[in-house]
Amino acid sequence: TVKSISREDILAYFHEHYTPDNMSIVIAGDFNEEKALQTLSKFVKKFDSGKPKTFLVTRSRPEKSETQKIIERSVRESYVSMSYPVPSITHKDTVVLEVLAKILGDGDSSRLQDQLKFKQGIVTNISTYLFSPKEDGLFIIIATFKGQTFDNITRAIDKEIANLSQKGPTEEEIEKAKNIIRASYIYSSETAQGAARLLGNYQTLTDDPRYPDKYLKALDRVSHLDITRVLKKYIAGKDRKLAALVPKETSNPHTFTMENGMSYVVNKNQSSPSFAFMIGFVGGLRDEPQGKNGIFNVMSRMLMKGTKKKNAAAIAREIELLAGDISPYNGRNLFGLTGKFLAKDFKKAFTLLRELLTETALAEEELKKVKEDVLSSLRQ
């Protein structure tokens, strides 16, 4: 895992693989070729001439391998992903599979988006992705949804795949998919940086920096029959792996009552290492005494302007040191404080909050400043 990686591991990996024989340097744009070669000659001298360590990629598919994995986490939206094994980037079927991926899940008018998101409303989003490395790749369908169950989603996906397999795509769908693929190559080459990235990527994956030219010619030849052929060969009714990320079942929110009678509500969500709070007192605009308009607004601000131990500046420094926030608020029925801090600083944040609420100084000098701030905001 990432936690177990040491500096020595990173250095060893660097020395094994970052060698001249394992690098591709691409220069694109307006440059002097002779000067560029001189610069590169100086650059590569800094590397030793060791041979790179060979990557050994193996594919093992045990008969009883796990085909479905469900993970429960504190997430607000669920994910389900299905992957099908497909050939490497240089295989003749890869370009056809990319066209298929665009037809199924690229754009609002794609098959899966149109049916599952807009017509049936069972997903919040769905897309397809073709992962094509040097070795065997994956054809991936990924969807986001609400809730924990996804059987209806996988059934709907299978139904759309079956329909496409039986009836085939329309000519309009094929042309749209081809245009999307062509455009991606054109747009990625509009800048020198983009052109260099494209050339370098294909040099690394195919040993041919001009491979996109061959790929786009093959794209032009993709037909209706090619698409139904690869769909039946690799996707429809074939073995796949499924992974889902769903929320833990929880009884949030939780309500508790302390010994002193104060109630508090907790809504636990561990998707982010942070927490937020809001503490309120009965008051606000509705309870302002006649002739004392704004009293609760001033009161809420005064909570931040000093305690028996700290002045306003010290309070601000302590909050900023914790990279947090505490702000006063005043509503129609309530006034109080709201804030947000990192989870690791929970104890420090609530220690400060207790001090602000129980040891408020209400200094006359600070009161004058707060009243002037309130009047200034009204004048603005």
JOFEN-V632094 format. One record per backbone hydrogen bond with DSSP energy under -0.5 kcal/mol. CO is the residue of the C=O (numbers start at 1). NH is the residue of the N-H. If there is no record, write none. Layout:
co=CO nh=NH
co=CO nh=NH
//
This chain:
co=1 nh=4
co=2 nh=5
co=6 nh=10
co=7 nh=11
co=8 nh=12
co=9 nh=13
co=10 nh=14
co=11 nh=15
co=12 nh=16
co=13 nh=17
co=14 nh=18
co=16 nh=53
co=17 nh=19
co=19 nh=22
co=20 nh=23
co=24 nh=26
co=29 nh=31
co=31 nh=33
co=32 nh=36
co=33 nh=37
co=34 nh=38
co=35 nh=39
co=36 nh=40
co=37 nh=41
co=38 nh=42
co=39 nh=43
co=40 nh=44
co=41 nh=45
co=43 nh=46
co=44 nh=47
co=48 nh=20
co=55 nh=57
co=56 nh=58
co=58 nh=60
co=62 nh=65
co=67 nh=242
co=69 nh=71
co=69 nh=244
co=71 nh=73
co=71 nh=246
co=73 nh=75
co=73 nh=248
co=78 nh=145
co=79 nh=245
co=80 nh=143
co=81 nh=243
co=82 nh=141
co=83 nh=241
co=84 nh=139
co=86 nh=137
co=88 nh=91
co=91 nh=94
co=93 nh=97
co=94 nh=98
co=95 nh=99
co=96 nh=100
co=97 nh=101
co=98 nh=102
co=99 nh=103
co=100 nh=104
co=101 nh=105
co=102 nh=106
co=103 nh=111
co=104 nh=112
co=104 nh=113
co=105 nh=107
co=105 nh=128
co=107 nh=110
co=110 nh=114
co=111 nh=115
co=112 nh=116
co=112 nh=117
co=113 nh=117
co=113 nh=118
co=114 nh=119
co=115 nh=120
co=116 nh=122
co=116 nh=123
co=125 nh=144
co=127 nh=142
co=129 nh=131
co=129 nh=140
co=130 nh=132
co=131 nh=133
co=131 nh=138
co=133 nh=89
co=137 nh=86
co=138 nh=131
co=138 nh=140
co=139 nh=84
co=140 nh=129
co=141 nh=82
co=142 nh=127
co=143 nh=80
co=144 nh=124
co=144 nh=125
co=145 nh=78
co=150 nh=153
co=150 nh=154
co=151 nh=155
co=152 nh=156
co=153 nh=157
co=154 nh=158
co=155 nh=159
co=156 nh=160
co=157 nh=161
co=158 nh=162
co=159 nh=163
co=160 nh=164
co=161 nh=165
co=162 nh=166
co=163 nh=167
co=164 nh=168
co=170 nh=174
co=171 nh=175
co=172 nh=176
co=173 nh=177
co=174 nh=178
co=175 nh=179
co=176 nh=180
co=177 nh=181
co=178 nh=182
co=179 nh=183
co=180 nh=184
co=181 nh=185
co=182 nh=186
co=183 nh=187
co=184 nh=188
co=185 nh=189
co=186 nh=189
co=187 nh=190
co=191 nh=195
co=192 nh=196
co=193 nh=197
co=194 nh=198
co=195 nh=199
co=196 nh=200
co=197 nh=201
co=198 nh=202
co=199 nh=203
co=200 nh=204
co=201 nh=205
co=202 nh=206
co=202 nh=207
co=202 nh=208
co=203 nh=207
co=208 nh=211
co=210 nh=213
co=210 nh=214
co=211 nh=215
co=212 nh=216
co=213 nh=217
co=214 nh=218
co=215 nh=219
co=216 nh=220
co=217 nh=221
co=218 nh=221
co=218 nh=222
co=219 nh=222
co=223 nh=227
co=224 nh=228
co=225 nh=229
co=226 nh=230
co=227 nh=231
co=228 nh=232
co=229 nh=233
co=230 nh=234
co=230 nh=235
co=231 nh=235
co=231 nh=236
co=235 nh=238
co=241 nh=83
co=242 nh=69
co=243 nh=81
co=244 nh=71
co=244 nh=246
co=245 nh=79
co=246 nh=73
co=254 nh=266
co=256 nh=264
co=258 nh=261
co=262 nh=258
co=264 nh=256
co=266 nh=253
co=266 nh=254
co=266 nh=268
co=269 nh=272
co=272 nh=274
co=273 nh=343
co=275 nh=341
co=277 nh=339
co=279 nh=337
co=281 nh=335
co=284 nh=287
co=285 nh=288
co=289 nh=292
co=292 nh=295
co=294 nh=298
co=295 nh=299
co=296 nh=300
co=297 nh=301
co=298 nh=302
co=299 nh=303
co=301 nh=304
co=302 nh=305
co=305 nh=312
co=306 nh=361
co=306 nh=362
co=310 nh=307
co=311 nh=315
co=312 nh=316
co=313 nh=317
co=314 nh=318
co=315 nh=319
co=316 nh=320
co=317 nh=321
co=318 nh=322
co=319 nh=324
co=320 nh=323
co=322 nh=342
co=325 nh=340
co=327 nh=338
co=329 nh=336
co=331 nh=285
co=332 nh=286
co=333 nh=283
co=334 nh=331
co=335 nh=281
co=336 nh=329
co=337 nh=279
co=338 nh=327
co=339 nh=277
co=340 nh=325
co=341 nh=275
co=342 nh=345
co=343 nh=346
co=345 nh=349
co=346 nh=350
co=347 nh=351
co=348 nh=352
co=349 nh=353
co=350 nh=354
co=351 nh=355
co=352 nh=356
co=353 nh=357
co=354 nh=358
co=355 nh=359
co=359 nh=308
co=363 nh=367
co=364 nh=368
co=365 nh=369
co=366 nh=370
co=367 nh=371
co=368 nh=372
co=369 nh=373
co=370 nh=374
co=371 nh=375
co=372 nh=376
co=373 nh=377
co=374 nh=378
co=375 nh=379
co=376 nh=380
//
